[in-house]
Amino acid sequence: MYLASFGLAEKPFAITPDPRYLYLGTQHADALAHLVYGINDAGGFIQLTGEVGTGKTTTIRSLLARSPQNADIALVINPRLSPLEFLQSICEELGIEVPAGAAGNGKQLVDLLNARLLRIHAAGRRAVLIVDEAQNLGVEVLEQLRLLTNLETDSRKLLQIILIGQPELRELLARNDLRQLAQRVTARCHLQPLARADTGAYVRHRLRVAGATSEIFDAAALAEVHRLSGGVPRVINVVCDRALLGAYTEDRHDVDAALVRRAAGEVFGRPLAPSWLRPVSIAGGALLLAAAGLLIWRQMPHSASVPVRRPPTAAAVSAGQPPPQPPALASLLADAGTATTADAAFTQLLKLWQASYTAGPVDPCTQAATQGLACVTLHSSIAQLRELGRPAILMLADERGASHQVVLTGIGPEAATLQLGARRVRVGISELARYWYGDCVLVWRPASMPVSDLRPGMRGVAVRSLRKQLLRASGAAPANARNADFDAELTRLVEDFQRVHHLAVDGIAGVETQLLLDAVLAAPGTPTLQPLAAKG
């Protein structure tokens, strides 16, 4: 509709993964280089992760467009399959003719695949398997993938595997029962949202590819696109497309910040204020308060002088006067430096559990698993963290959109204590809520590893341990504690516990139920959130 108005040959902000539109900023260029290296030279697994909309699929399409002629590539885009269906998909992608009698036989499928891979290798070619949306792979399929990397000659692996997925893929591969697969990941790359400068370059790049010969978005508009989209390419595309349509309907040939805000408001379904409005509102409020204060002061009698209040000295504090107010959280985050990196936060959190963490290629949760600890990523609330009672890493976002990881070590009705590197600070709950949107990581020491859901009909040591814990938590006599069957009685115990602690009542002892049960029982010596008394 708006193409001719802006001199465009095609829509520049379509959300389809067209490799021509791939913006090769630093991180996307690195990701593409990792994948090209994986096709040509590497062995084992290559892992590419990124949040929804950061350009993973477009990067894959660009890779396929650039893939060397000597590579046979199998692409699986729907990994919600059984191990047998997954093998069948790989065979189909590589053009392997599967006899009717072998279609349902895993061993025969692997034999056929191995024979095809050997022929590819003998012809001097490379076989590459790319799995998109790999965070949806089941554990059994991942184990089947690991076994496929055992197909090899004396000198090289026969199949190179590239896993593409959302950040949950990293958490999945950090599981203790998948450590053998994780150890075979030879390269990892993670796509972050674009920085402000890259957002502007990204928009200009797509406009040029579509045929633009002049600047359409001014500098203020590009800054607003970045602020409102968070630098996520897919959101940038949707907002910019709507902004171009809005400019066309107003018979304009340029896009300014106000038009971007209106477009983003339509996309997000709510009106959006400009970035300057909040400080102006705060300043306006301060002026109103000052004016009100002046009016009241003028109406007060002034027969006695009013003493000037100064910050209390150390002697005054020791004498019982209140100490000065601590720095605001915004200032603490601005001055934090490396104290609020993920490495610093995991170092502090694991230290509380008498465990160690070393920054490097092995991710924190894998290191925790080797020490008997399990990571749990939650989208939580202050109330839930208070009930869990365990230290947690909170993901904070400051006023500039920068991310910070801090360790929550104490909590009370009005305040919380945070560990920022080696510094422990106290902040108000309401102030913390301005910077924390619910994402957090906890670690705990489960009775057995790996942690998995326990359901009715199961039996074994883990079920017996669950029964004992629930009986202890409820205060019931452990008359039947040795029963290892997940029967109707145990289902009722799980449901009662979930109901009391405001969990979804489904009778299944999932990770969240087990985590809360462990926190309720709180084994001696394990770290807990320190209670904070309200200040009088």
Secondary structure, DSSP 4 states (H G I P E B T S, - for coil): --HHHHT-SS-TT--S--GGG----HHHHHHHHHHHHHHHT--SEEEEEE-TTSSHHHHHHHHHHH--TTEEEEEE------HHHHHHHHHHHTTPPPPGGGTT-HHHHHHHHHHHHHHHHHTT-EEEEEESSGGG--HHHHHHHHHHTT-B-SSSBS-EEEEEE-THHHHHHTSGGGHHHHTTEEEEEEEPPPPHHHHHHHHHHHHHHTT--S--B-HHHHHHHHHHHTT-HHHHHHHHHHHHHHHHHTT-SSB-HHHHHHHHHHHHTS----TTHHHHHHHHHHHHHHHHHHHHHHHS--SSPPPPP-PPPHHHHHTTPPPPPPPPHHHHHHT-GGGGSHHHHHHHHHHHTT-----SSS-HHHHHHTTT-EEEEEE--HHHHHHH---EEEEEE-TTS-EEEEEEEEE-SSEEEEEETTEEEEEEHHHHHHHEEEEEEEEE--SSSS---B-TT-BSHHHHHHHHHHHHHHT---TTTT--B--HHHHHHHHHHHHHTT---SS-B-HHHHHHHHHHH--TTS--PEE-PPP-
